[in-house]
Amino acid sequence: MEKEINRIKELRTLLNRYNYEYYVLDNSSISDYEFDMLMNELIALEDKHPNMYDPDSPSRRVGGEVVSKFNKITHKRDMLSLANAFDFNSIRDFDQKIRKATSLEEIEYIVELKIDGLAMSLDYIDGKLNYGATRGNGIEGEEVTHNIKTIRSIPLKVKTKEPFEVRGEVFLSKKNFEKLNKLRKENNESLFANPRNAASGSIRQLDSKVAASRNLDMFCYTFVNASDFGITKQSEALDRLDELGFKTNKERRVCRDIDEVIKFIEEQSSKRDNLDYEIDGIVIKVNDMALHDKIGYTAKTPKWSIAYKFPASVVKTKLIDIIYTVGRTGKITPNAVLEPALVAGSIVSRATLHNEDFIKERDIMINDNVIIRKAGDVIPEVVKSVATDRDNTQIKFKMIEYCPKCDSKLIRRDGEAAHYCPNNDCDARQVEKIIHYCSKLAMDIEGMGEKVVEDLYNLGFIKRIDEIYSLYRHRDELVKLSGYGEKSIDNMLTSIEDSKNNSLERLLFALGIGEIGQKTSRVLAKEFKTLANLTIASIEDLKAVKDIGEVSSLNIYNYFKDESNIKMINNLIEQGVNTVYLGRESETDSFFSNKSVVVTGTLSNYSRSEIKDKLEGLGANVVSSVSKNLDYLILGENPGSKLDKAKELNIRIIEEIELIELLK
C-alpha cells in the first residue's frame, strides 16, 4: 500500500512536469502515448485510494465538476479596458502625452501582442489557485474556477506562499478551433464564428468536461501586485510570471522610444497570419511601473497604456435597406441592413451609417454592393459603395423628415451632422432613457435589462424614469405576466428599492445628461455635494469646476432649467431616491483628505474595490507603490514587501481595526 501511495505522489510530480513542458514550454520530453499511459495509471491508483484525493491533482484537469450557477466575484482591483489607436499618428500622440505627464524626454515602453480571447483573473493564496474569474463589467465578474482548472497551461500550485493575482487572456488556438468546428459539423451542431467566441462559450459551461474537451489555453500578461514582490518594471513582471510557471507570450520587446515601438508593430503585422492564435493588435505599456500612478487613469482606462488595433479586414456585400433607430437623446441613426457576410470572424447583417452626411459623402444607395469592415475589429461599419457594380436597381438615399416612432418632425442643430427627434415624450427616447437609468454603471437595477424595460413600457407599467419606483404597486399583475416568475419579480422590486440608496454620482450618470459620463458625474457630485446645489448652479459655476468644459456646462445648465426634468427629479425625491454625495460629509475635515494611501494584504471587511471607493470618497489618493511621499499604509492579512518598505521609510501603518474606527 505504501508503495502505491508513493507512486501516486511520483506520478503527480511527473505529470505536472510533463504538462508544463508541453503546454507552457511547447517542448515535451515524452510522447502523447506515454503521457496517456501515466495518466491512466494515476487515475486507477487514485480510484483505489480515495483518501489520497487532491483537488489539484493533474487527473482533475480532465473535468467532471458541475456547478449549478456562476457566483459573482468582486475584483480586488478593477479590470480596466484599454484606449485604442488605429494609426501611427495616434501612437505618437500617446507618446507625447506620456512625456508631458512625466516631464521625461525618454520613455521606455514594453510592447506585447494583443491576444483576441477572453480576459481572465487568477487569484492565488498560500501557493494554490484560489479562484478564476471573468472580467465581467470590470468591477465584478463570474467565478469559473471549475473550468479554469482544465486549462493545462495554468499552474494549480506555485512556489510562493505570498498572495497574488495574475491576469491574462484565455484563448483557443486556430488548430484546436478548426478541430472543434470539424467535430461540431460532423455532429450537425452549429459552428462557432471565431476562436474568441468558442473560448468564451467554453469557459461559461456549467459542466467542466465541456471546457476540458476543447483544449483552451491562456497567456498571462499582468502581475497585479508585482510591487509586493519588489518588481518595478512590466518586463520584470513577465519574467517573474515565467519563473512561477505561467505561460506568457514570448513575442514581446522592451523599446527605448516610440520609433522602436512602431518598428515592432510593423514586424508583427506581417507575422500575424502565421501565428497559431488570433491577435487583433499590439499593446503598448510604459515599462516603469513607478510612473503608472503619476500618469494616472480615466474612469475606464489606464493612461499609461494603449492598444494599437490592426486595420480591419474588409468584405463586399449587398445593402438591402436602410432603417433608423432613435437614441435616448433623440439622435436618429441610419443603419444598413446587409446580406449577411463573414467579417473578422463573425457574421455581420447590420452596420451603422452614422448620419446623412456620411451616406451622401460615400454615395451610398439601397441595393448597392458595399465594402464593410469592423472598426477596431469590433464595430461593423460601411466603408464605401462599389459604384461600378450598379445595375439600375439602386434607390437614391433620402433622409427621413419625421421620427420613425412618434412622427415628430426632425431637427438638425447648427454645427451637427445628426438629426434629432425633438419630442421628449417620444416612446423610443423614453425606453432608451429607462434602459440607461437601470444599467449596471448607472443605478444598477438587476432584472431590468432591455427586453424587460421594453415589455414594461409597452404594457403601460412604466412610461418615465420616476415610474420605476411605483412598480411595486403592480406586483400582483407583474407576476402573472408570461415569462416573469414570482421570484424574478420580487428580486427586481428589491433591486429597485436598493437603488434608492445609491450615491449622487450614480444618479447623475443615470439621468443621461448629454456629454456627462461616469467620471464627470463623480466630479460634479464631489464638487456640489447635493443635487439641489447642482440644479441652481450657473454656467460660470459649472465651468469653474476642473474637467468640466463649456459644452458640458451648457448641457447641465439647460437640463436643470427644463420643467419636465425638474418635475421628474422631484418625483424621484418624493419616492426616497438619494440625491446626496455619500463620499462623507466633508472631505476637508476627513482624516484621509489629500493623503496618499497604499492598501496591502487582504482586508476582512472590505474588498479592494470597496475600500478604494471609500478612501477616495474621503479625499484620499489611493496609489499602488510605497515611496517617501506616502502618508499611510493600510495593513491587511498576508502583506507583502510593501510593509517592510513602509517600515524602512517610517510611513504610518494603519491596521484594519483602526481603519474601521477612522471610517466611522
Backbone hydrogen bonds, N-H to C=O, Kabsch-Sander energy under -0.5 kcal/mol:
donor,donor_aa,acceptor,acceptor_aa,energy
5,I,1,M,-2.2
6,N,2,E,-2.3
7,R,3,K,-1.8
8,I,4,E,-2.1
9,K,5,I,-1.9
10,E,6,N,-2.4
11,L,7,R,-3.0
12,R,8,I,-2.4
13,T,9,K,-2.0
14,L,10,E,-2.6
15,L,11,L,-3.1
16,N,12,R,-2.2
17,R,13,T,-1.9
18,Y,14,L,-2.7
19,N,15,L,-2.7
20,Y,16,N,-2.1
21,E,17,R,-2.4
22,Y,18,Y,-2.5
23,Y,19,N,-3.1
24,V,19,N,-0.5
24,V,20,Y,-1.7
25,L,20,Y,-2.2
27,N,21,E,-3.0
35,F,31,S,-2.1
36,D,32,D,-2.6
37,M,33,Y,-2.1
38,L,34,E,-2.1
39,M,35,F,-2.4
40,N,36,D,-2.6
41,E,37,M,-2.0
42,L,38,L,-2.2
43,I,39,M,-2.6
44,A,40,N,-2.2
45,L,41,E,-2.1
46,E,42,L,-2.7
47,D,43,I,-2.1
48,K,44,A,-1.5
49,H,45,L,-1.5
52,M,49,H,-2.4
53,Y,50,P,-1.6
57,S,54,D,-2.1
60,R,57,S,-2.0
61,R,58,P,-1.2
62,V,59,S,-1.1
63,G,60,R,-1.5
67,V,206,L,-2.1
71,N,69,K,-0.6
73,I,141,G,-2.8
75,H,73,I,-0.6
75,H,139,I,-2.2
79,M,138,G,-3.2
80,L,78,D,-1.1
81,S,300,K,-1.9
85,A,307,A,-2.7
91,I,87,D,-1.2
92,R,88,F,-2.2
93,D,89,N,-2.2
94,F,90,S,-2.2
95,D,91,I,-2.0
96,Q,92,R,-2.2
97,K,93,D,-2.2
98,I,94,F,-2.1
99,R,95,D,-2.5
100,K,96,Q,-2.2
101,A,97,K,-2.4
102,T,98,I,-1.8
103,S,99,R,-1.4
104,L,99,R,-0.9
109,Y,107,I,-0.5
109,Y,255,C,-2.5
110,I,285,K,-2.6
111,V,253,R,-2.6
112,E,283,V,-2.4
113,L,251,E,-0.6
114,K,281,G,-2.8
115,I,113,L,-1.0
116,D,278,E,-2.4
117,G,115,I,-1.4
118,L,170,V,-2.7
119,A,117,G,-0.5
120,M,168,G,-2.6
121,S,133,A,-2.8
122,L,166,V,-3.4
123,D,131,Y,-2.8
124,Y,164,F,-2.8
125,I,128,K,-2.3
126,D,161,K,-1.0
128,K,125,I,-1.7
129,L,156,L,-2.3
130,N,123,D,-3.8
131,Y,123,D,-1.3
133,A,121,S,-2.5
134,T,142,E,-2.3
135,R,119,A,-1.1
137,N,140,E,-1.9
138,G,135,R,-2.2
141,G,73,I,-2.9
143,E,71,N,-3.2
144,V,132,G,-2.8
147,N,144,V,-1.1
148,I,144,V,-2.2
149,K,145,T,-2.2
150,T,147,N,-1.3
151,I,148,I,-1.8
152,R,150,T,-0.8
154,I,151,I,-1.7
158,V,127,G,-2.3
160,T,158,V,-1.0
164,F,124,Y,-1.8
166,V,122,L,-2.7
167,R,222,T,-2.7
168,G,120,M,-2.1
169,E,219,F,-2.7
170,V,118,L,-3.0
171,F,217,D,-2.5
174,K,276,D,-2.7
177,F,173,S,-2.3
178,E,174,K,-2.2
179,K,175,K,-1.9
180,L,176,N,-2.4
181,N,177,F,-2.5
182,K,178,E,-2.1
183,L,179,K,-2.2
184,R,180,L,-2.3
185,K,181,N,-2.3
186,E,182,K,-2.0
187,N,183,L,-1.5
188,N,185,K,-1.5
189,E,184,R,-3.4
198,A,194,N,-1.9
199,A,195,P,-2.6
200,S,196,R,-2.6
201,G,197,N,-2.6
202,S,198,A,-2.0
203,I,199,A,-2.2
204,R,200,S,-0.8
205,Q,202,S,-1.3
208,S,65,E,-2.8
208,S,206,L,-0.6
210,V,207,D,-1.4
211,A,207,D,-0.8
212,A,208,S,-2.5
213,S,209,K,-1.7
214,R,210,V,-0.6
214,R,211,A,-1.2
215,N,212,A,-1.0
216,L,211,A,-0.6
217,D,171,F,-2.5
219,F,169,E,-1.9
220,C,247,K,-3.0
221,Y,167,R,-2.6
222,T,167,R,-2.1
224,V,165,E,-1.8
224,V,222,T,-0.9
225,N,165,E,-0.5
226,A,223,F,-1.6
228,D,225,N,-1.4
229,F,226,A,-1.9
230,G,227,S,-1.8
231,I,226,A,-1.8
234,Q,287,N,-2.3
237,A,233,K,-2.0
238,L,234,Q,-2.2
239,D,235,S,-1.8
240,R,236,E,-2.4
241,L,237,A,-2.0
242,D,238,L,-2.0
243,E,239,D,-1.9
244,L,240,R,-1.9
245,G,242,D,-1.3
246,F,241,L,-2.5
248,T,246,F,-0.7
250,K,248,T,-0.5
252,R,250,K,-2.3
253,R,111,V,-1.9
255,C,109,Y,-3.4
255,C,253,R,-0.5
261,V,257,D,-1.3
262,I,258,I,-2.2
263,K,259,D,-2.0
264,F,260,E,-2.0
265,I,261,V,-2.2
266,E,262,I,-2.3
267,E,263,K,-2.1
268,Q,264,F,-2.6
269,S,265,I,-2.2
270,S,266,E,-1.2
271,K,267,E,-0.8
272,R,268,Q,-1.1
274,N,271,K,-1.7
275,L,271,K,-0.6
275,L,272,R,-1.2
280,D,114,K,-2.0
281,G,114,K,-0.6
282,I,308,Y,-2.3
283,V,112,E,-3.1
284,I,306,I,-3.0
285,K,110,I,-2.3
286,V,304,W,-1.8
287,N,108,E,-2.5
288,D,108,E,-0.5
289,M,232,T,-2.4
289,M,287,N,-0.8
290,A,232,T,-0.6
291,L,288,D,-1.5
292,H,289,M,-1.2
293,D,289,M,-0.5
295,I,291,L,-2.5
296,G,292,H,-2.7
298,T,301,T,-3.3
303,K,296,G,-2.3
304,W,296,G,-0.5
305,S,302,P,-0.8
306,I,284,I,-2.1
307,A,83,A,-2.8
308,Y,282,I,-3.2
308,Y,306,I,-0.6
309,K,85,A,-2.9
309,K,307,A,-0.6
310,F,280,D,-1.5
315,V,372,I,-2.5
317,T,370,V,-2.4
319,L,368,D,-3.0
320,I,318,K,-0.8
320,I,337,V,-2.6
321,D,337,V,-1.4
323,I,335,N,-2.5
325,T,333,T,-2.0
327,G,331,K,-2.3
330,G,327,G,-1.5
332,I,419,H,-2.9
333,T,325,T,-2.4
333,T,331,K,-0.5
335,N,323,I,-3.3
336,A,351,A,-3.4
337,V,321,D,-3.0
338,L,336,A,-0.6
338,L,349,S,-3.1
339,E,318,K,-2.3
341,A,348,V,-1.9
343,V,341,A,-0.7
343,V,346,S,-3.0
346,S,343,V,-1.8
348,V,341,A,-3.2
351,A,336,A,-1.5
352,T,380,P,-1.3
353,L,334,P,-2.5
355,N,353,L,-2.4
356,E,417,A,-0.5
359,I,355,N,-1.7
360,K,356,E,-2.3
361,E,357,D,-2.8
362,R,358,F,-1.1
363,D,360,K,-1.1
364,I,359,I,-2.1
366,I,395,I,-2.0
367,N,319,L,-3.0
368,D,365,M,-1.6
370,V,317,T,-3.4
371,I,384,K,-2.8
372,I,315,V,-3.2
372,I,370,V,-0.6
373,R,381,E,-2.3
374,K,313,S,-0.6
375,A,373,R,-0.6
375,A,379,I,-3.3
377,D,374,K,-2.4
378,V,375,A,-1.6
379,I,375,A,-1.8
381,E,373,R,-2.8
382,V,352,T,-1.0
383,V,371,I,-3.3
383,V,381,E,-0.5
384,K,371,I,-1.0
385,S,362,R,-0.8
386,V,369,N,-2.9
387,A,385,S,-0.8
389,D,386,V,-1.9
390,R,387,A,-1.5
395,I,366,I,-2.0
396,K,394,Q,-0.5
403,C,408,S,-3.1
407,D,403,C,-1.6
410,L,401,E,-3.0
411,I,420,Y,-2.5
416,E,413,R,-1.9
419,H,332,I,-0.6
420,Y,411,I,-3.0
421,C,330,G,-2.6
424,N,422,P,-0.9
426,C,423,N,-1.8
430,Q,426,C,-2.5
431,V,427,D,-2.5
432,E,428,A,-2.0
433,K,429,R,-2.2
434,I,430,Q,-2.3
435,I,431,V,-2.5
436,H,432,E,-2.3
437,Y,433,K,-2.4
438,C,434,I,-2.0
439,S,435,I,-0.8
439,S,436,H,-0.9
442,A,439,S,-1.1
443,M,437,Y,-2.0
444,D,439,S,-2.6
445,I,438,C,-1.9
446,E,444,D,-0.8
448,M,445,I,-1.3
453,V,449,G,-2.6
454,E,450,E,-2.5
455,D,451,K,-2.4
456,L,452,V,-2.9
457,Y,453,V,-2.4
458,N,454,E,-2.8
459,L,455,D,-2.1
460,G,457,Y,-1.4
461,F,456,L,-2.1
462,I,456,L,-1.2
467,E,464,R,-0.9
468,I,465,I,-2.0
469,Y,466,D,-1.0
470,S,467,E,-1.5
471,L,468,I,-1.3
473,R,470,S,-1.6
474,H,471,L,-2.2
475,R,472,Y,-1.4
478,L,474,H,-2.7
479,V,475,R,-2.4
480,K,477,E,-0.8
481,L,478,L,-1.6
484,Y,481,L,-1.8
485,G,483,G,-0.6
489,I,485,G,-2.1
490,D,486,E,-2.3
491,N,487,K,-2.5
492,M,488,S,-2.1
493,L,489,I,-2.6
494,T,490,D,-2.2
495,S,491,N,-2.2
496,I,492,M,-2.2
497,E,493,L,-2.1
498,D,494,T,-2.5
499,S,495,S,-1.8
500,K,496,I,-0.5
500,K,497,E,-1.2
501,N,498,D,-1.9
502,N,499,S,-1.6
504,L,580,V,-1.1
506,R,503,S,-1.1
507,L,503,S,-1.3
508,L,504,L,-2.6
509,F,505,E,-1.9
510,A,506,R,-2.4
511,L,507,L,-1.8
512,G,509,F,-1.1
513,I,508,L,-0.6
516,I,513,I,-2.1
517,G,515,E,-0.9
521,S,517,G,-2.1
522,R,518,Q,-2.0
523,V,519,K,-2.2
524,L,520,T,-2.6
525,A,521,S,-2.4
526,K,522,R,-2.5
527,E,523,V,-2.0
528,F,524,L,-2.9
529,K,525,A,-1.9
530,T,528,F,-2.5
531,L,579,T,-2.4
534,L,530,T,-1.5
535,T,531,L,-2.3
536,I,532,A,-0.9
537,A,534,L,-1.2
542,L,538,S,-2.1
543,K,539,I,-2.6
544,A,540,E,-1.4
545,V,542,L,-1.5
548,I,545,V,-1.9
549,G,547,D,-0.7
553,S,549,G,-2.3
554,L,550,E,-2.3
555,N,551,V,-2.3
556,I,552,S,-2.5
557,Y,553,S,-2.5
558,N,554,L,-2.6
559,Y,555,N,-2.1
560,F,556,I,-1.9
561,K,558,N,-0.9
562,D,558,N,-0.6
562,D,559,Y,-1.0
563,E,561,K,-0.6
566,I,562,D,-2.0
567,K,563,E,-2.4
568,M,564,S,-2.1
569,I,565,N,-2.5
570,N,566,I,-2.5
571,N,567,K,-1.8
572,L,568,M,-1.9
573,I,569,I,-2.4
574,E,570,N,-2.4
575,Q,571,N,-1.4
576,G,573,I,-1.8
577,V,572,L,-2.4
578,N,500,K,-2.8
581,Y,529,K,-3.4
589,D,586,S,-1.2
590,S,587,E,-1.1
593,S,590,S,-0.9
594,N,619,G,-2.1
595,K,592,F,-2.2
597,V,595,K,-0.5
597,V,621,N,-2.3
598,V,632,Y,-2.0
600,T,634,I,-2.6
602,T,637,E,-2.6
609,S,75,H,-0.6
611,I,607,S,-2.3
612,K,608,R,-1.8
613,D,609,S,-2.2
614,K,610,E,-2.2
615,L,611,I,-2.5
616,E,612,K,-2.5
617,G,613,D,-2.1
618,L,614,K,-0.9
618,L,615,L,-0.6
619,G,616,E,-1.6
620,A,615,L,-2.6
621,N,595,K,-3.2
622,V,620,A,-0.7
623,V,597,V,-2.8
623,V,621,N,-0.6
630,L,627,S,-1.8
631,D,596,S,-1.9
632,Y,596,S,-2.0
633,L,652,R,-2.5
634,I,598,V,-3.2
634,I,632,Y,-0.5
635,L,633,L,-0.5
635,L,654,I,-2.8
636,G,600,T,-2.5
636,G,634,I,-0.5
637,E,602,T,-3.0
641,S,228,D,-2.0
643,L,640,G,-1.2
644,D,640,G,-0.5
645,K,641,S,-2.1
646,A,642,K,-2.5
647,K,643,L,-2.2
648,E,644,D,-2.2
649,L,645,K,-1.9
650,N,647,K,-1.1
651,I,646,A,-2.9
652,R,631,D,-0.9
654,I,633,L,-3.0
655,E,653,I,-0.6
656,E,635,L,-0.8
658,E,655,E,-0.6
659,L,655,E,-2.4
660,I,656,E,-2.5
661,E,657,I,-1.1
662,L,658,E,-2.3
663,L,659,L,-2.5
664,K,660,I,-1.1
